[in-house]
Structure formats: C-alpha cells, structure tokens
Amino acid sequence: MDKSIHSAEYRRLCAILRELRLEAVLTQVQVAERLDEPQSFVSKYEAGERRLDVVELRQVTTALGTTLWATLEQLWPTNAPT
C-alpha cells in the first residue's frame, strides 16, 4: 500500500477539493476563515503539501458546502471497478 502523501489518489483528492472550492466560488481565504485556519492551511492541502486526516477532511468538505460522502464518491465512484 502506497502511503505517500503524493500518491495518485491523494493528488486526485486535492484536485477535487480545489474544484469544489472553485465551484462554490470561494477563495482560499474564505475557506480558511470558515475553518478558523490560516490561508496557508488551505493552500497546503490543495497543493498536496499537507495531508488531511478524516476529521479535517470532513470539516473541509462542510466548509465547501458539500459532504464527506459526496466528496469520496467523486474520488471513488461506486460504479467504478475496484
């Protein structure tokens, strides 16, 4: 199992989070304010420089106006082969 912060799946998750932010018409600063974190927190997870744990991921998805489950569905669609 690849545990690298730079795995293809993790890079895809970072891209999904950035896409969700852009679709919500939010800046990194606005998301950071919702999370009570500095803007660099958002920048680092979007760039893959910081790994999010599951609790943080749920908080980020909520700040983006979506759910953890909807985000995971984008990462791993249920109709896709495993």
C-alpha positions as CSV (number, residue, x, y, z in Angstrom):
1,M,0.0,0.0,0.0
2,D,1.4,3.4,-1.0
3,K,1.3,5.7,2.0
4,S,3.0,8.6,0.3
5,I,1.4,12.0,0.5
6,H,2.0,12.2,-3.2
7,S,0.0,9.1,-4.3
8,A,-2.1,9.4,-7.4
9,E,-5.3,9.0,-5.3
10,Y,-4.3,11.7,-2.8
11,R,-3.4,14.1,-5.7
12,R,-6.8,13.4,-7.1
13,L,-8.4,14.2,-3.8
14,C,-6.5,17.5,-3.6
15,A,-7.7,18.4,-7.1
16,I,-11.3,17.5,-6.1
17,L,-11.1,19.8,-3.1
18,R,-9.8,22.6,-5.2
19,E,-12.5,22.1,-7.8
20,L,-15.2,22.1,-5.1
21,R,-13.8,25.4,-3.8
22,L,-13.9,26.9,-7.2
23,E,-17.4,25.6,-8.0
24,A,-18.5,27.2,-4.7
25,V,-16.9,30.5,-5.8
26,L,-14.8,30.6,-2.7
27,T,-11.3,31.9,-2.2
28,Q,-8.7,30.1,-0.1
29,V,-9.1,32.9,2.4
30,Q,-12.8,32.4,2.7
31,V,-12.5,28.7,3.2
32,A,-9.7,29.3,5.8
33,E,-12.0,31.7,7.6
34,R,-14.7,29.0,7.7
35,L,-12.2,26.6,9.1
36,D,-10.7,29.1,11.6
37,E,-7.3,28.3,10.0
38,P,-4.8,30.4,8.1
39,Q,-5.0,30.6,4.3
40,S,-1.8,28.6,4.1
41,F,-3.7,25.6,5.6
42,V,-5.9,25.6,2.5
43,S,-3.1,26.3,0.1
44,K,-1.0,23.4,1.5
45,Y,-3.7,20.8,1.4
46,E,-4.7,21.8,-2.1
47,A,-1.1,21.6,-3.2
48,G,-0.7,18.2,-1.6
49,E,1.9,19.6,0.8
50,R,-0.3,18.8,3.9
51,R,-2.2,15.6,4.4
52,L,-5.7,15.8,5.9
53,D,-6.9,13.3,8.4
54,V,-10.5,12.1,8.1
55,V,-11.8,14.6,10.7
56,E,-10.1,17.5,8.9
57,L,-11.4,16.3,5.6
58,R,-15.0,16.3,6.9
59,Q,-14.5,19.8,8.2
60,V,-13.1,21.0,4.8
61,T,-16.0,19.4,2.9
62,T,-18.5,21.0,5.2
63,A,-16.8,24.4,4.7
64,L,-17.0,23.8,0.9
65,G,-20.8,23.3,1.2
66,T,-20.7,19.5,0.5
67,T,-20.4,16.3,2.4
68,L,-17.6,13.9,3.1
69,W,-19.6,11.2,1.4
70,A,-20.2,13.2,-1.8
71,T,-16.5,14.0,-2.0
72,L,-15.5,10.4,-1.5
73,E,-18.0,9.4,-4.2
74,Q,-16.1,11.7,-6.6
75,L,-12.8,10.1,-5.7
76,W,-14.2,6.5,-5.8
77,P,-17.4,6.3,-7.8
78,T,-19.4,3.4,-6.7
79,N,-20.0,2.2,-10.3
80,A,-16.2,2.1,-11.0
81,P,-14.3,-1.2,-10.8
82,T,-12.1,-1.5,-7.7
